[in-house]
Amino acid sequence: MKAVNLLLAFAAAAVAVPVFAQQIPPAADIAAQVRTQGYPCDGSPSAEKDPKYSWPDEPLWILKCANATYRVRLIPDMAARIERLQ
């Protein structure tokens, strides 16, 4: 009986791992990507996902910094596409 419970626990953990990988990245992580690509982002940033223009594997974020607002498309394994809005 213990072996069955242990097997079920491992199966549940294996299913839960992909869910954790798709969590929303914090605004600080998006701001760090923007800064890495040469754009200024001062202060405490905030980020809001734009569901209208997001794609399944490429979410679009509106990043608000103290000195600018950006539209940021995060693309896995590539540089983000960044457009300054203000």
Contacts in CASP RR format, 6 or more apart in sequence:
PFRMAT RR
TARGET T0000
AUTHOR 0000-0000-0000
METHOD contacts of the structure
MODEL  1
MKAVNLLLAFAAAAVAVPVFAQQIPPAADIAAQVRTQGYPCDGSPSAEKD
PKYSWPDEPLWILKCANATYRVRLIPDMAARIERLQ
24 49 0 8 1.000
25 47 0 8 1.000
25 74 0 8 1.000
26 47 0 8 1.000
27 45 0 8 1.000
27 46 0 8 1.000
27 47 0 8 1.000
27 63 0 8 1.000
28 45 0 8 1.000
30 45 0 8 1.000
30 47 0 8 1.000
30 61 0 8 1.000
30 63 0 8 1.000
30 72 0 8 1.000
30 74 0 8 1.000
30 80 0 8 1.000
31 41 0 8 1.000
31 45 0 8 1.000
31 47 0 8 1.000
31 63 0 8 1.000
31 65 0 8 1.000
33 72 0 8 1.000
33 74 0 8 1.000
33 80 0 8 1.000
34 41 0 8 1.000
34 63 0 8 1.000
34 65 0 8 1.000
34 70 0 8 1.000
34 72 0 8 1.000
34 80 0 8 1.000
34 82 0 8 1.000
35 41 0 8 1.000
37 79 0 8 1.000
37 80 0 8 1.000
37 82 0 8 1.000
39 68 0 8 1.000
39 70 0 8 1.000
39 82 0 8 1.000
39 84 0 8 1.000
40 65 0 8 1.000
40 67 0 8 1.000
40 68 0 8 1.000
41 63 0 8 1.000
41 65 0 8 1.000
41 67 0 8 1.000
41 68 0 8 1.000
41 70 0 8 1.000
42 65 0 8 1.000
42 66 0 8 1.000
42 67 0 8 1.000
43 65 0 8 1.000
43 66 0 8 1.000
43 67 0 8 1.000
44 66 0 8 1.000
45 63 0 8 1.000
45 64 0 8 1.000
45 65 0 8 1.000
46 63 0 8 1.000
46 64 0 8 1.000
47 61 0 8 1.000
47 62 0 8 1.000
47 63 0 8 1.000
47 64 0 8 1.000
47 72 0 8 1.000
48 61 0 8 1.000
48 62 0 8 1.000
48 64 0 8 1.000
49 59 0 8 1.000
49 60 0 8 1.000
49 61 0 8 1.000
50 60 0 8 1.000
50 61 0 8 1.000
50 62 0 8 1.000
50 71 0 8 1.000
53 60 0 8 1.000
54 60 0 8 1.000
57 76 0 8 1.000
58 73 0 8 1.000
58 74 0 8 1.000
58 75 0 8 1.000
58 76 0 8 1.000
59 73 0 8 1.000
59 74 0 8 1.000
60 71 0 8 1.000
60 72 0 8 1.000
60 73 0 8 1.000
61 71 0 8 1.000
61 72 0 8 1.000
61 73 0 8 1.000
61 74 0 8 1.000
62 69 0 8 1.000
62 70 0 8 1.000
62 71 0 8 1.000
62 72 0 8 1.000
62 85 0 8 1.000
63 69 0 8 1.000
63 70 0 8 1.000
63 71 0 8 1.000
63 72 0 8 1.000
68 84 0 8 1.000
68 85 0 8 1.000
68 86 0 8 1.000
69 84 0 8 1.000
69 85 0 8 1.000
69 86 0 8 1.000
70 82 0 8 1.000
70 83 0 8 1.000
70 84 0 8 1.000
70 85 0 8 1.000
71 82 0 8 1.000
71 83 0 8 1.000
71 85 0 8 1.000
72 80 0 8 1.000
72 81 0 8 1.000
72 82 0 8 1.000
72 83 0 8 1.000
73 80 0 8 1.000
73 81 0 8 1.000
73 82 0 8 1.000
74 80 0 8 1.000
75 81 0 8 1.000
END
